[in-house]
Every structure is written in C-alpha cells, then in structure tokens.
Amino acid sequence: MTSVEGNEPYLKVTDLTVRFPTADGLVQAVTDLSYGVDLGKTLGIVGESGSGKSVSSMAVLGLHDRRSAQIDGSIVVGGTEVVGLSEDKMRSLRGNSVAMIFQDALAALHPFYKIGKQLSEAYLVHHKGATKREARARAIEMLDRVGIPQPDRRVDNYPHQFSGGMRQRAMIAMGLINNPSLLIADEPTTALDVTVQAQILDLLQDLQREFNSAVIIITHDLGVVAEMADDVLVMYGGRAVEYGPCKDILTHPEMPYTWGLLSSVPDVSADTNARMIPIPGNPPSLLAPPTGCAFHPRCVHASKVQGDLCRTTLPELLPGVRGENHLKRCHLANPDAIYEAEVLPEIAPEIMEGGLR
Amino acid sequence: MFSFLVKRVLAGSLIVVMVSILVYALFWYGPKSPALELCRRDTNNRCTDAKLVDYEQKLGYDNPIYSEYGKWAKGLVSERKIEFGTTEYVCAAPCLGLSYRDRSQVTEQLKDRFPVTLSLALGASTLYLLIGVSTGVLAARRRGTLADKVLVASTLVFSSLPYYLVALLSFLLLTLSTSAFPEVQYVSFFDNPASWFSGLLLVWLVMGLYGATAYTRYSRGAMVEALSEDYVRTAKAKGLRSRTVVFKHGLRSALVPVVTIFGLDVAFLLSGTVFTEAIFDLEGIGKWGVEATYIKDLPVVQATSLILAVSVVVMNVIVDIVYSVLDPRVRLS
C-alpha cells in the first residue's frame, strides 16, 4: 500500500474532464468532476445511464483508449498522478492497487478460460516470482473467502458452469486477489436478483472492513447507496450535481434531480399511499448539452427560480444550507422547504405524519 | 468424443454415398452419352450411331443403373475385372474404374495426382492463416488509423484482380523472366523435401497471398468485435500486457468464426485448384476433374466428386473438434 501524505484522501479526483471526439462532434462525457475517497470509506456514485459515472471511474484505471479519449484534470491514486501516466506504470497499478469489478459477470469473465485460470492470471501478472501452483492456491483461497462452496473443485469450472451470484462472487475474488487499496465496483449487483444482491453487498462490506480499502460503488440504485456508502456523488449530464455525506443527502437532498431519483425508488415496506414518480423526459445529449443547468428541461421546480437563470446560467457546485460538506448544483434558494412541502408528502406520507427525522 | 466421432463418421459416409449416387445418376441420364468420347477416339472421330450403341453396351450402359452403380461401388472394396473392348483389365481394390479417355486406372492416377493437390492446399491454407489472421489482427488493433485503412484497401484492390491474372503474371515475371523464384515443379515430399518446398514456394505464395486477403477482412472484423467485449476490458483492468490482452483474450474468441470459413476453404482446396494447376502446369486433381467433365469421363468425375465430398465431411468434423477445443461451452455429442 502506498503511503498517503497528510490528510489527502487515497483517491483524489480534481476537475476531471473526459471528452471523446466522434464523427458527430465532441462528446463531453465528464466535466470538471472532483471527489475524494479515503481508505476504509465508500463513495456511491449515482446517476442515470450516460451521466458519466462509469466513464469517470474507468479514467481512474486508465481504461480509456488513449487515441479516442481526451482526459484533463488530475486523478491522484495513493500519491501517484494517473492522468498522463505511462502505459507501463499504469498497468502496474491496474488490478494491483486499484481494481475494478464490472456488472454482468457473465460477459465480463472470459467464457473460454477456467475461473481459476482467470484468477491466477490476475495474481501472476503482479507477482512475477510466484509459481502457477501458488497462484492457484491463492485463487482457491480467494474463492473460499468470497463464499464459493468447494472452491478447490470450483476453481476448475468455466464461468458458464457458475450461477449468476457465484460469477459475481468470482469477479469480486478476482478484483481483490491482489489486496487493492481502491476497489471500483461498477453496478456490481445490477444483473442479480434481489436476495443475491443483498448477499453480494454484505460480502463487499465484509471485505472492505477486512482489507480497509477505499471503495467506489457505481449504481443507479439508491437502495444500494443507502446500504453501502459513506459519501454520495450524484451525477447528471457528466457533472456532479450533489455531493456530500450519504445520510445527509438521502434525508435532506437539495437538488431536484436527486429528489427525482428518490421519488422513483420503489419501497415495498413504505406506506401504500406513497407514489413512485418518474422523472419526466430523457437524459441530455452529451453532444449538445442544454444551456444553463443541464437538468432544467426536465426540472419541475425551474419556475421557482427568478428569471431565466436555470436556462441561461450553469449553477456552481456550492455548499447548500446544511453545511460545508454538502455541495449542490442548483439555483433554488430554499430547497429544503420545497422538498418538505412538495416532494416528501408525495413519496413518503408516513414520514410526514411522524414528523421529519 | 468417441461417440461423437462414430456418429459423424456414419453420417459423413451417408453423405458421401449420396453424392456418389447423385453424380452417377446425373451422368447416366445426362444428354450426352458417356461412351461417345471413347467411341470417337477409337474410330478416329468417325463414330457412327451403331458403333456408339456398341460402345454403350461394352461400358454397361444397357444394363439398369443400379446394377452398374453396384458394380462400381463393389469395386471400392474388392478387385474388379473390367472388359473394355477386347481387353480385360484387372482393377485392384479400391477400384474407381478406368478412365474412358485413356483407359488408365483411376485409382492409380489419383494416387499420383492427389499429393500434388494436397501439397498445394496445405501450403496455401497455412499462409491464409499466417498472413490473413496476422494482418487482420494488426488492422483491428489499429482500427481507424492510416495503417488499418491502407491494409483494408489494399486487400480489396488485390482481391479485385482476377486470380488467373495474378497467378499468370507472377509465374511469368518471377520465374520465367527474372528467375527470382526457383522453377515451379512438383517433387514428392518423401523423395526430396527441399525440392518439394522450393518447387512449390511461388505457387503457395500466390495462392496464399491472394486467399489471405479475405482472411484479413474476416479476422479484422472478428477481432474488432472480440476486442470490444466486456471480458477484454476485464483483462485490461487486471493489468495484463496489451499483447496478452489481444492474443490470449481477444484472438482466441475471434478465431471461432475464422475457423468455420477456413474449414470449408481447405475442403475446396483439396478438391482441386483448377486455375493454379493449369497456369503452373501441375498435375493435380482439379484440372484432371475439369477435363474429365468436358468429355463425360464418368469414373474420373466420380473420383474427384468423392474427394470433394470426403474433404467437406472430414473438414467439418475437424472444425467441430477445433470449436470444442477453443470454446469449452461447445460439447461434442
């Protein structure tokens, strides 16, 4: 593990911008994104498809094709600047101190190689002196650790012989085989059914405690965020629109897009009068993003802002009324009041009756 | 695996038998008598109707088709005596009959000619894979760059030229006028491996380079697709070298569709390469089969058709086995 100077977080992303030149024009997938994750902490990145959450995380591993992606800003991992790092040095970080696990493990594991082979390959590439036998033993140990029964036999199975949950466990085992200090989990539970989702999330939490790693969990599921995250970053149209401590954001969201996300989460234990309200419209085009606030064409509260501000001026990401740590990108002056008066009664009437926590 | 092979061999034999019946019947009921060529030859082009009937009788065309086909088929496993005019020929098993053109034993001819075609097919198909797949992978890795565009465009230009033109020009320029290559000839590998190699080198290069252009495009396409798979991204995220990612994780998947086409191409190469044999003057089975078809030399046509049928069947079995080796999800049963 690389030592981290002072109070700097293990991963520090500053003003990250990712652009892809295409035949139709420049796609600005991520704009001026900044965040940090400490060791032992979990950051949840939330947003719709195309909001830039995966693109920004893949930049941390340098997984974008150098010819097709323009990356600006700074990404510091354990004291090392990653943007512009040589391919050789980048490769020694990948899978070693920074690992990534992907959604849909069936597609993300190679169908032609045995599980054990794929795990030991990840081990061997960063342990040059290790023998194949040691790597295999390590693979079995990791499979055991992630709760795969009979790991010494299962290690010789192919991915298609595993169930969906076991494949995701194997994927996690592969990600953690080199004890990474930073683990990026890209929608790790999306392709799984609900009971397996819960098991996988528990497993990730256990492993994080054990290895004290920094974790980024990318998801569109606020339930996952509530379960896992210490901090939350809400992304929209390639920008951070709300960023702060998880509990604060889930209980006192200050940006209408976050309200929309919260309103569209089904909750089986909630009051039967609670409504699920979809966000109208579609995610913005990144080729020709809307002027001003990217969310304004879909925002039902834009009229509460004076003049044409939402349409003309991009709001800055600034501390809201709840403190320095809770940042939001919105022109609304009194978001808490609007949330309590207009949004909460619709989505959670039971909270209103019992008073706000 | 064993039961797979047994099943495929049985099914394959059935296909071969059906092909042989079909070819036999086509010639039997065809518009021109198979006896005509022999009659003309023996009578110095003065074959009368009466003589033709006489020849047809000698060749057995007055018997029912099934009894004649039966005689032919029986010859594959046991010795056969064939009366041709006044002479009786002994044709040892496996007997494929006598050529109507020169009364030579088809089986003996085949033994002389098939090694030539086999040598051409082996050399050419090896180059298909070596040159085609490597340039395809190169283009896919550099997709969208100048190198990729030049490579793809040049394969298109090259394969748009007629093959006989390319072959003939290479033959004329590279051996006859400049002797850049050794003289083209066929020497058996078992007699002299070095001469076998040098004698066929130019032919292989011409066939291989021309055929490889298609493989460049197939494997480029398959490779571009494979490299965009999630598991290739996973391999990259593990920190593997780009070479390992491309060849171990990308190419292995990309080979599956290439192998399918390759299997069929090899089968067709084995059934003869007419232009190549004609231009480079090599006595393979392609030219032999085409000439036999013109003159309705049924035993020879039957033999060359069998070679193609057997090649296709065998190559398909091999392709299926290669599939199961490449992709563990494929079960042979």
HADDOCK unambig.tbl for C-alpha pairs under 7 A between the chains (distance, minus, plus):
assign (segid A and resid 63 and name CA) (segid B and resid 237 and name CA) 6.96 0.50 0.50
assign (segid A and resid 91 and name CA) (segid B and resid 239 and name CA) 4.64 0.50 0.50
assign (segid A and resid 91 and name CA) (segid B and resid 240 and name CA) 6.95 0.50 0.50
assign (segid A and resid 92 and name CA) (segid B and resid 239 and name CA) 6.22 0.50 0.50
assign (segid A and resid 94 and name CA) (segid B and resid 237 and name CA) 5.63 0.50 0.50
assign (segid A and resid 94 and name CA) (segid B and resid 238 and name CA) 5.73 0.50 0.50
assign (segid A and resid 94 and name CA) (segid B and resid 239 and name CA) 4.63 0.50 0.50
assign (segid A and resid 95 and name CA) (segid B and resid 237 and name CA) 5.82 0.50 0.50
assign (segid A and resid 95 and name CA) (segid B and resid 238 and name CA) 4.15 0.50 0.50
assign (segid A and resid 95 and name CA) (segid B and resid 239 and name CA) 5.35 0.50 0.50
assign (segid A and resid 99 and name CA) (segid B and resid 237 and name CA) 6.98 0.50 0.50
assign (segid A and resid 100 and name CA) (segid B and resid 237 and name CA) 6.65 0.50 0.50
assign (segid A and resid 107 and name CA) (segid B and resid 230 and name CA) 5.57 0.50 0.50
assign (segid A and resid 107 and name CA) (segid B and resid 231 and name CA) 6.09 0.50 0.50
assign (segid A and resid 108 and name CA) (segid B and resid 230 and name CA) 4.66 0.50 0.50
assign (segid A and resid 108 and name CA) (segid B and resid 231 and name CA) 4.16 0.50 0.50
assign (segid A and resid 108 and name CA) (segid B and resid 234 and name CA) 5.98 0.50 0.50
assign (segid A and resid 109 and name CA) (segid B and resid 231 and name CA) 5.07 0.50 0.50
assign (segid A and resid 110 and name CA) (segid B and resid 231 and name CA) 5.14 0.50 0.50
assign (segid A and resid 112 and name CA) (segid B and resid 326 and name CA) 6.92 0.50 0.50
assign (segid A and resid 112 and name CA) (segid B and resid 327 and name CA) 5.26 0.50 0.50
assign (segid A and resid 112 and name CA) (segid B and resid 328 and name CA) 5.81 0.50 0.50
assign (segid A and resid 122 and name CA) (segid B and resid 238 and name CA) 5.55 0.50 0.50
assign (segid A and resid 125 and name CA) (segid B and resid 240 and name CA) 6.40 0.50 0.50
